[in-house]
């Protein structure tokens, strides 16, 4: 089957590449300005190819898209870009293309205007579709329509945790905005504006997001080089053990789990110890939390006082480690949860799915493993295959590259859905490639336990039984 051609702009480490190659595409042009990310991209997606099949590599898209003269980008069928969102001029809602000038979206528009690929696939942060960026959103949609792309005015917001394992989902909550357009010419694009979003935000094929298990992206500890780098320090274990003892003690004494509001141990004192006027003078959110902590202490005074006597070292913990945010429902131990050591405190969550990987954040701690996830596991959380590797040796850089990336399964789902819906206006070769591809773009990103669990749940549903809790 003849492959379609695509270009990968603001390419990062290759999330779009992974799913577009799976879809039957061949990269003919790649642009990424960050040298470390570009090296990782080349290591995984370019270097393994024969020289004749390697895409052209670019470091700065602005150099290939001059205002006048030829655009230095080859012909292609699909343009994919995880572009940065920059504020546009608000000096009047003029012609979209003009207003984007000076932003990196203008460079994308310039390529679209010159090459007119059949499909444009753009990805951005959720906030692009929020009220603070309404102007930017309107300019982007207006510009795409003026160039000739039929697009929806309503953003497609999607996250990989809404997809079941068999369709490329992963246990990561990562809402992103996807903009998909089909080239139909300016006349039709400006007329055919009543277009539904490509996908709706929500679970696919009856998948329940509570059936995820963070363990499914993990490697066996015995296979991890330098495992000690990811293990918790003695201090971190001591902090968690102290809080875990309190958690168990409260449960034993009351039969109740910890409350959901932030626990601030420095305010566990009797009400008479505080000046009501001083508390009232604080921002309302803070005064509310303080009062809730005072009541929590008074309701559990004997248990907390006994716990303090057992953990006199607690008073010397850093201020941020004397705070706990319990979001783990009925799990009995902190060591059964996923944790994050945040400036606002230790946050414990149920191990069903992980928060979005971002460039700068607290790396998730898997309580059952007593360690942080590795860069390789973070890449699998993005839906990248087990064979994916980093070209650099700096772990902080690897985490950053993954955090800036595109979730492969989510991108594949919205792209395939768009091609299937618009198949009558797309080249048959492109449609055939995409729709004949396997439904899962990275079948080895998760352990086999994920598919086993999905099949078991499907059998339970078919028998009309209520699904059991995720293992």
N, C-alpha and C positions, 0 to 999 in steps of 0.2 A: 504494500500500500504506500502511495506517495505521501510523504509527510508534509504538513503545513509549516510555514516559517513564522517565527515570533522574535520579538526583541524584548529584552529584559532591562528596564530602566530603574535606577535607584535599587539595584539588584540585591544588595545585602549579601547574604550567604547562600541564596538560591532557593527560597521557598517557592517562588513562582516557577523556577526552572524545574524543580522536582515534579510539580504537577503538570506542567505543560509538556515536558518530555513524556510523562506517563500518558498524556492525552494524544500522543502521536505527533508532537511538534518537534521542530529542530531550531535551536537558538542560532540566529545569524548575527546578532549584535547584542552586546552586554555593556552596560555603563554603571560604574560604581566608583564614587570619589574616595571612599575610605580605603586606604591601602591595606589594612589588616583584613577587612571584610572581603576585599577583592581577592586577596591571596587565598583565603579560605574557599571562596567561590571557585577560583581556578583549580585549586587542589582537588575539589570534589567533582566538578562538572566539566572542566575544560581539559585539564592535563590528561585524563584517561582517554580522550578522543583522538583518533588519527588526525594529523595536521590538516588534512583537506576538509574535515568536518568541524573544526574548531571555529567558534564565532569570533567576529571582530570584537576587540576589547577597547573600551573607552574609559577614561578617568574623569571626564568633566563634560556633562551633556551640553553645557552652554557653548562649548567650543564647536559642537557639531550642529548647532542650530542658530546660525547668524540671522540677523534681521533681514539682510539682503543676501542673495546668492543661494547656492545649492545647499540643501540639508544633507549633512554627511552621515546619513543612516540608510541602509539598504531597504529595498522593498520587503514587505512582510505581510502576513495575514492577521497577526494578533499583536497588539501592543499591550504589555503588562508593565505596571509601574506602581510601586509603593511610595508615592511621592510625598515630600514634606509639605505640610500645610502652612502657607504664609499668608498674612493679612494682605488683602488687595486694597487699592486706593478706593476711598469712599467719596471721591469728588464728583459723584454723579454716576448713576447706573447707565453707563454708555455701552457701546458695543463690547460684548464680553471679551473678545480677543484683545482689544486695545487695553481694557482695564487690567488684564492679567500681566501686562508687560512689566518686566522687572522681577517677576516671580518665577519659580521653577515650573509651575504649571504652564506658564507661557511656552516653555521649551517643549513640553509634551504636545501642546496645541499646535505648535509650529510643525512638529513631525506629522501629526494627524492631518493637518492641512495639506502637507506636501505628499504624503504617502498613502493616505486613505486606507489603512488596513481594515479588514472586515469587522473586527471586534476590538474594542478597547476595554481593558480590565484595569481598574484603578483601586487601590486599597489605601485606607487612611484610618486614623484614630477615630473613636466613637464621637469625640467632641466636634468633629467636622460637621456633623449633622445636628449639633446642639444650637441653642438660641444665640450663643455668643458668636457663632460663625455663620449665621444665616446669610449674611452678605456674601461671604466666600462661596457658600454652597450655591446660591443663586447665580453667581457669576460663572462658576464651573459648568452648571447645567446649561446656562444660556450659551456659553462658548461652544460646548460640544454640539448643541443643536445647530448653531450657525455654521459649523464646519460640516455637518451632515449626519450626526449620530443621533439615532433615536434612543433616548434615555428617559428613565423615570424621574419625576420630580421628588419621589419618595425614596429615601435612602434604603438600601439593603443592608441591614445590620445582622451580623451572624457571628457565632462563636463555635470553635471546634467541639466544645463539650455537648452541643446539641445533636451531634452526629453519633450514631452507634459505631462501635469498633469496626464493623464490616464495611462501613462507608468512609473510613478514614478519620473518624473522630478520635479525640484524645481528651484526657481529663484535665483540661485547662479552660478556665473561664476567661475568654479573650474576645470581647465584643469589638468588632472592627466594622467600619463602613466600607462597602464595596459599591463601586459605580461601574455599571456595565452598559456598553453602547454598541449598537449594530449600525454600520454605515448604510444609510438608505438615501443619502443626498439631502441637501438643505431644505428643499421644498417639502419633502415628506417629513423630515425630522421636526421642522417648525410647525407642521400641521398635526402630526401624530404625537401629541403630548400627553394624552390620557393613557399612560402606560403604568401598569402595576409594577411594584418593585419585583426584582428577580426572585428573591426569597423573603420569607417572613422570619422574624426572630422567634425561634422556638424549636422544641425537639422534633426530630425527623423520625418517621416510621415507629412512632409510639415509644421511642427510647426515653427512659427516665434518667435525668441527670444524676439522681441519687444512687444509681446503680454503678457509677464509676468507682474505681479503686485505684488510688495513686500508685499502688505497688505494681500495676501493669506496665509502667514505663521504666521501672527500675532494672538495673543490671544486678546480677549476683555479686555480692561483695567480694567473693573470691576471684572475680575476673577484673576487678578495678585496680589499676596501677596506682600506687601511692595512696591507698585507701585512707591512711592516717590523716591526709590533708583535709578530708571531708568529715572526719569524726569530730564530735563535740569536744570542746576543751573541758578540763576538770571543773573550771568555774561555771561553765554553761550547764554541765550536768548537775552541779550543786544547786543552781538557781531553779532548775526544772524539778529536781527532787523535792525541794522545799515546798514549792507550789503544789506538787502532786500529793504530798503528804496532807496539805490543807484540804485539797479537793476530796481525798478519800475520807478525811476526818469529818468534813461537813456532811458528806453522803451517809456516813455511818451514824452520825448523830441525828440527822433530820430525815434521811431517806430522799432528799432532794439534790438535784444537781446544782452546780454553781450558777448564780444569776448571770444574765446576759449583758448587764451594763459593766463598764470597765471597773475592775477592782483596784482601788488605790489604797494600799496598806498604810500609808502615812496618815490616813484619815480615820483609821480604826481606833477611835477614842469615843468616850461618852459624849453625848450632846452638850453637856455642861462645859466641856473643854473648849468650845468654840463660841466666838462672838457672832451672834446672828447678823448684826449689822455689817460686819466685815464679810461674812459669807454672801449676804444679799448684794454687796457692792461688786461682786465678781460677775463676769458674763453668766447669763442664765444657764447655759449648757453646763458650765463648770460648777456652779452652785448646786444644780440638780444632782450631778454626779457625787459631789461631796456629801450631800444629805442622804443619798442612797447608800453610800459607804458607811456613814454613821449608823444608819438603821441596820445595815447588814452586821455591823460589829455588835450592836446592842442585842440583836436577835440571836447571835451566835457567840456571845462573850466568853462563856466557859470553854468552848471548843477552840476559839482563836487564842485565848490566853495560854491554854495548855500547849497549843502548837508553837506559840512564840517561845515558850520555855524550852521546847525541844530544838528550836532553830534560832538560837541567839545570834548566829552569824547573819541572819536575815537583815538585821539592822545595818549591816555594813555592805549589803548589796548595792550596786549602782542604782540611782533613782529610777531609771527606766526598767530595772529588773524587780522593783518592788511594786510593779503594776502587772495586772493580768487581764486579758480580754478572752473570756471563755465563749467560743462560738462552736463548740463541739457536741452540742446536744447531749445525748445520754451516754457518751463514751465515759468509761469509768476512770481512765487514767490519762494524764497528759502524754504518756509514752505510747498511747494508742492513737494519737492525733497527728496532724500536720501542724508544725509550729513555725512562727516567724518572730525573730528577735528584733522588734521595732523600737524606734525612739519613744513611741507611746506606750510601750510595754511588751510583754510576751503575749502573742496572740496564738490561741489554740483553736484549730478548726477540725471538723470531721474529715477523715482521709478519703473522701469521695472524689473531690476534684481540687485542683490547685488554682490559686489566683494567677492572673496574667503575668507572664514573664515580661519584665520591662528592663530597660537598659541599666537603670540604677535602682536596686531594691535589695531587700533582705532575702537571701536564697532560702528556699523552703527546706525545712528540717523534717525528715520522716522519723517520727518518734520511734516506731518499731525497729528502725535501723540505727537509731542514735547517731545520725549523720545528716549532712546536707545532700541534696541531689547534686550530681556531677554535671559538668557541661555536656557530656554525651547524653545523659538522661534528659537534660533540658532540651537538647536538640530533638530527642524523640517525643517530648511533650509538644513540640511544634509539628510533629508528624514527619520528621525527617527519618530516613532509613537507618538501620543499625550500622550500615557501612559508612555513614557520614562521619567525617573527622575534621579536626581543626588543624590548620597549618601553623598556628602559633602555639607557643608553650605557656603563654600568660593566661591563667584561668579567668582573671577579671575581664580580660579582653574577650574571651570566649563567651562568658555569660552575657556580656554586652551585645555581642554579635547575635546571639540567639534572641535576646530580648527585643532587638530591633527588627526581627525577622517576620516573615509571613507564615501563618499557620497553613500547612500544605492541604490538610483535609478540608478546611473551611473554604479556601480559595478554589479547590477543585469542585466542591459542591456548588458554589455559586456560578462558576464558569460553565460547568456541564449543564446546569439547569437553564442558564441563559441560552446556550447553544441549542438545546433541545426545544426551547420555546420559540426561538427565532430561526429555526432551521430552514424555513421557506425563503428567508432573505439572506442566507449565508451560502458560501460555496459548498457544493456537495462533498468535495474532498475533505474540507474542514469538519463538516458535520459527521461524515463517516468515521474519521479518525477519532473524534471525541466520543461519539456514542458507542463505538465498538470497544473502547478501552474498559478494562476491569473497573468495577465500582470503587475499589480501595486503592488509592494512589501509593500508599506505603504500607503494604501488608505486614511488614515485620517491625513497624514502629512500636507496637504493643506486644506483650507476651501472648502466647496462645491461650492463656487463661481468660483473656478479654473476650475472645470469640466463643470460648466454651460457655462463659457466663451469659453472653447474649443469646446463644442458642437455647440454653436452659430456660431463660426468661421467656423466650418465644414459645417454647413447649408449654410452659405453665399458662401463658395467656391463651394458647389455643385450646387448652383443656378447661378454660374458664376459671382457673384458680388464681387467687391473689398471689402475686409474685412474692417470694421470700426475700428477706433482707440480703443485700449484697454481701458476698463473702469477702 
